[in-house]
Amino acid sequence: MSTKPRFAPRRELGRTGFVASRLGIGDLADRTVDRAQCLTTLRRALDAGCNVIDTAPNYEDGYREELVGEALRGRGDDVFVIDKITRLSRRSRTGARSGTPRPPRATPAPSCRRT
């Protein structure tokens, strides 16, 4: 039996030393899908060698991050999690967006509690 990961090919992620699968998994943030089914899907991808997960705190108000955290529990540091931040636009007095972006708003503390 081959020891080659099923999620191949892989490549080094920048200068981090982390070797990532080119394909990742993301967007299981649908509360209409059974939680157990979402967790099973995530765990099957991880078991098959997928080691990149894409999530964000805005996906179902953190529900997606909760799923990722639960699926990763006990797995160690062999998975790269991409977690986005929010970039807000400025609004005029009338409420219209001005198009001038504000600096990104990092939300690491709540995200870390969920994952």
Backbone torsions as a table, in degrees:
resi	resn	phi	psi	omega
1	MET	NA	137.8	-178.9
2	SER	-74.1	143.2	176.0
3	THR	-96.0	2.2	-179.8
4	LYS	-67.8	131.4	178.9
5	PRO	-58.9	143.2	179.2
6	ARG	-71.0	-25.6	174.5
7	PHE	-91.9	78.5	179.6
8	ALA	-124.4	154.7	4.7
9	PRO	-79.4	171.5	178.3
10	ARG	-123.5	163.0	175.5
11	ARG	-149.9	154.9	179.6
12	GLU	-71.1	138.2	-177.7
13	LEU	-92.7	96.3	-178.4
14	GLY	57.8	-136.4	178.8
15	ARG	-104.2	20.3	-175.7
16	THR	-76.8	-22.2	-174.2
17	GLY	85.6	-8.0	179.0
18	PHE	-79.7	130.4	178.6
19	VAL	-102.6	111.6	-171.8
20	ALA	-103.9	146.4	171.2
21	SER	-68.3	143.2	-179.6
22	ARG	-68.2	-28.1	176.3
23	LEU	-101.7	140.7	176.5
24	GLY	-125.0	-174.9	177.8
25	ILE	-126.7	144.3	178.7
26	GLY	-161.5	175.1	175.0
27	ASP	54.4	63.1	168.9
28	LEU	-109.5	33.1	-170.9
29	ALA	-90.6	39.0	-178.3
30	ASP	-107.9	109.3	-177.6
31	ARG	-68.6	-9.7	177.4
32	THR	-78.2	-16.1	177.4
33	VAL	-90.4	135.8	-179.7
34	ASP	-53.2	133.0	-179.0
35	ARG	-55.0	-44.1	-179.8
36	ALA	-61.2	-37.9	179.2
37	GLN	-67.1	-41.2	177.1
38	CYS	-61.2	-45.2	179.5
39	LEU	-64.2	-40.3	178.2
40	THR	-62.0	-42.8	178.9
41	THR	-61.7	-47.1	178.6
42	LEU	-61.0	-47.1	-178.0
43	ARG	-65.5	-36.3	177.7
44	ARG	-65.4	-40.7	177.5
45	ALA	-63.1	-44.2	178.5
46	LEU	-63.6	-43.5	179.3
47	ASP	-63.8	-28.7	-180.0
48	ALA	-83.9	-1.4	176.3
49	GLY	108.4	-3.6	175.0
50	CYS	-66.0	130.0	179.5
51	ASN	-132.0	23.8	175.4
52	VAL	-128.8	124.7	178.9
53	ILE	-124.3	131.8	-179.8
54	ASP	-107.5	126.4	179.8
55	THR	-147.0	179.7	176.8
56	ALA	-165.4	149.9	179.9
57	PRO	-65.4	-21.5	-179.2
58	ASN	-79.5	-13.0	179.8
59	TYR	-73.4	105.4	178.0
60	GLU	54.4	41.3	176.5
61	ASP	54.3	42.7	176.2
62	GLY	92.1	-5.0	-179.1
63	TYR	-58.6	-42.4	-180.0
64	ARG	-60.4	-43.6	179.0
65	GLU	-63.5	-36.0	176.9
66	GLU	-61.5	-43.8	178.4
67	LEU	-61.7	-45.1	-179.9
68	VAL	-61.5	-45.9	179.3
69	GLY	-58.5	-43.5	179.8
70	GLU	-66.4	-42.0	-179.5
71	ALA	-66.9	-31.0	-177.4
72	LEU	-86.3	-16.2	-176.6
73	ARG	-51.5	124.2	178.0
74	GLY	84.4	2.7	-176.7
75	ARG	-92.2	-11.4	-179.7
76	GLY	84.8	-155.3	-173.0
77	ASP	-105.6	27.8	-175.1
78	ASP	-94.7	15.7	-179.4
79	VAL	-128.0	136.2	176.9
80	PHE	-99.9	119.0	-179.5
81	VAL	-104.4	123.5	175.5
82	ILE	-95.0	117.7	-179.6
83	ASP	-125.3	121.3	-173.4
84	LYS	-81.2	166.3	173.9
85	ILE	-119.3	165.3	-177.5
86	THR	-95.9	134.5	174.8
87	ARG	-115.4	116.2	-175.7
88	LEU	-93.2	148.7	173.1
89	SER	-100.4	151.0	176.4
90	ARG	-76.3	148.4	177.0
91	ARG	-116.4	145.1	176.2
92	SER	-79.0	177.3	178.4
93	ARG	-61.0	-25.1	-179.8
94	THR	-84.8	-7.7	180.0
95	GLY	97.4	-6.2	179.7
96	ALA	-74.9	144.9	177.3
97	ARG	-72.9	136.9	-177.5
98	SER	-87.1	-15.1	-177.3
99	GLY	86.2	-7.9	177.1
100	THR	-89.2	110.0	-177.3
101	PRO	-71.9	146.4	171.9
102	ARG	-90.5	164.9	176.0
103	PRO	-59.8	150.4	179.2
104	PRO	-58.7	148.1	176.8
105	ARG	-105.2	110.8	179.8
106	ALA	-79.9	140.5	179.0
107	THR	-129.7	53.1	-173.8
108	PRO	-69.5	-36.5	-174.4
109	ALA	-61.8	-53.5	178.4
110	PRO	-61.9	-38.5	179.8
111	SER	-63.3	-42.0	-179.9
112	CYS	-66.9	-33.3	176.7
113	ARG	-66.9	-32.8	-178.2
114	ARG	-80.5	-34.9	-177.0
115	THR	-94.0	NA	NA
